[in-house]
Amino acid sequence: MASIMVAVGLTIAAAGFAGYYVLQAMVHMVRQVKQVFQSLSKSAFSGALLPIKGK
């Protein structure tokens, strides 16, 4: 019975550590995605709202 409790505890601890590292990776990816969108909005769409000449 005690070995089952130890195994359950170690599994919960492993899941906690894995979750922590997944969340840290997601935070890093969100920062990178925000930077990509900011650079795209400055370069790719900068001239999209210019008026059309001749109309």
N, C-alpha and C positions, 0 to 999 in steps of 0.2 A: 504494500500500500504506500509506503514512504517513497519507494522508487518511482511510482506513478506521479506522486505529487512533485517530486524533483523534476521529472521530465516535463510536466505541465508548466512548472515555473520557468524552466529554461526555454521552453517554447514561447511562452508569453514574453520573456525578456528578449528573445531573438526577434520576435515580431515587432516589439517596440523599437529596437535598434534599427531594424530594416525600415520601418515606417519613418523614423527620424531622418534617415539618409535619403529616402525617397522625397520627403518634403523639402529637404535642403536642395536636392537636385532640381525640383520643380521651381523653387524660388529663383535659382540661378537661370533656368530656362526662361522664366517669365521676364526677367531683366533683359535677356538677350533678344527676345521677341519684341519687347517694347522698343529697344534700340533700332531694330530692323524696321519697324513700322514708322518710327520717327524719321529715319533716314530716307525711307521711301516717300513719305509725305512731303519732305522738303525737296527732293530731286525729281521724282517721277510726275508728281501732280502740280508742280509749281506753275506751269503754263496752261493748265487745263481750263482755267476760268477767264482767259483773255477773250475780249469781244472779237467776233468774226468781222473782218474788214469787208466792205462792199455791201453790207445789208443795212 
